[in-house]
């Protein structure tokens, strides 16, 4: 089955890790392309191409400020991504709670073992 074009919807656009990285960087606020280039570590043409895809699917807005283009995230377009990933939140919270419970049980078990060893070693000494 052929993969859908990256510009067909936001889900396909964010399948690319660099685009997610750009969106994360832009989440803080509006940025110039040069700032994005410096932060992400890609060359300017690559960043511009990724921004073009993000703009085409509506995940970022662009405005001109003199000679510069300023990019910012479009929160309304990101909302469907957030809502979809939220469906898995219950699973991850459950998983994280299980990990926490195991870690706490292990920590309490080791603490008891250490305290028992310590008390035994004191009794053995004259």
Steps between C-alpha positions, in 0.01 A plus 500: 500500500641837402569751772290819494670824407648691792289798401171312510433551871671599827556139606709424194685830534609428858613149412833667415706545821657828384155653454407400852823659616411823318151501651644450846738790447217721373278409794687757710417783263538657160843453339694597191626232264860576602420429864343168404803411286735573791292308753427191290839471332372452146589713201265782405354335187405189699336704775312704239376181335377361833336831585329494160347161576392613847350815352318307226324275752425800720718416800694828478417855400746733332510879486743737341690742719703709257738260327442227757238231518370430847355156577275396786295194579130482425355361822157435344655273236710317760194425713396185303850359552476571871154347528605186316810448713285565806312178429816317603558704815308254717724215379820692571382620841412141591841380378685775686306427818598133476866595456475735798340230717769247407777750571349592836450135592858422405630801692303402811610139467867600474466740790358222717774259388769756576354580841479129583860446395611794705323381813634146461854622458472703819383194697788290375765741623626454859 
